[in-house]
Amino acid sequence: MANPDAQNVMELEATGRLLGSEADARDILGEAFGSGAIIIVVPVERLDPQFLQLRSGLAGAFIQKLQQYERRLFIVGDITEAVAQSTALRDFVVETNRIGRHRFVPDRAALSVALS
């Protein structure tokens, strides 16, 4: 895991086990607490494929767990295809980004802007 100092950010590598469950969120929280990170950056490649299928409940439970411990989640990567296939996901992404506590961003450039 990379751990950039800027704004107490913990960035997960693009390769590694898939994430999505509450247990995964707890593991990430442990690492975040250990490093002092407030912002957790997860590449979309690391997400369980069902994470973006809202019916699975993975996204809601995962994000809620991080919210409960006052951590911010930034998911980085192109989810255009998944959003195009699901009105519910599109609405979820729009609302999540509108509120701004957690964010879906398409790439590293957008992440840099969101963190500035």
C-alpha positions, -999 to 999 in steps of 0.1 A, spaced: 0 0 0 12 34 -9 6 60 18 10 96 5 13 121 33 -9 148 17 -41 152 37 -36 119 56 -44 98 25 -40 60 24 -40 47 -12 -45 10 -19 -25 -6 -47 -44 -16 -79 -35 -52 -74 -45 -73 -44 -75 -92 -30 -109 -80 -40 -128 -57 -15 -164 -52 -8 -176 -67 25 -179 -51 59 -150 -73 70 -129 -58 42 -139 -23 54 -129 -32 89 -95 -44 77 -90 -11 58 -101 9 88 -75 -8 109 -48 1 85 -62 37 82 -62 41 120 -27 28 121 -14 53 95 -36 82 107 -54 83 73 -87 100 70 -90 95 32 -89 60 18 -84 57 -20 -94 24 -36 -89 17 -73 -120 3 -89 -100 -28 -99 -99 -38 -63 -137 -39 -58 -156 -71 -58 -176 -72 -91 -208 -72 -71 -199 -39 -53 -213 -19 -82 -245 -40 -83 -264 -21 -56 -288 -50 -50 -259 -69 -35 -257 -44 -6 -219 -44 -7 -214 -7 -16 -238 5 10 -225 -16 38 -188 -9 29 -193 29 26 -215 30 58 -187 12 78 -162 38 67 -186 66 74 -193 53 109 -156 58 117 -154 92 100 -132 81 71 -137 93 35 -137 69 6 -125 78 -29 -131 52 -56 -108 58 -86 -115 43 -120 -138 42 -150 -172 29 -140 -190 43 -171 -202 9 -184 -216 -1 -150 -233 33 -146 -248 30 -181 -263 -3 -172 -279 7 -140 -301 38 -133 -298 30 -95 -260 30 -97 -260 62 -117 -282 78 -91 -261 65 -62 -229 78 -78 -244 112 -85 -258 115 -50 -226 103 -33 -205 128 -53 -231 155 -47 -228 151 -9 -191 149 -13 -181 129 18 -172 100 -4 -164 103 -41 -163 83 -73 -137 98 -96 -127 86 -131 -90 89 -129 -59 101 -110 -63 136 -124 -98 139 -110 -86 125 -77 -59 152 -75 -85 179 -81 -109 164 -56 -82 163 -29 -71 198 -35 
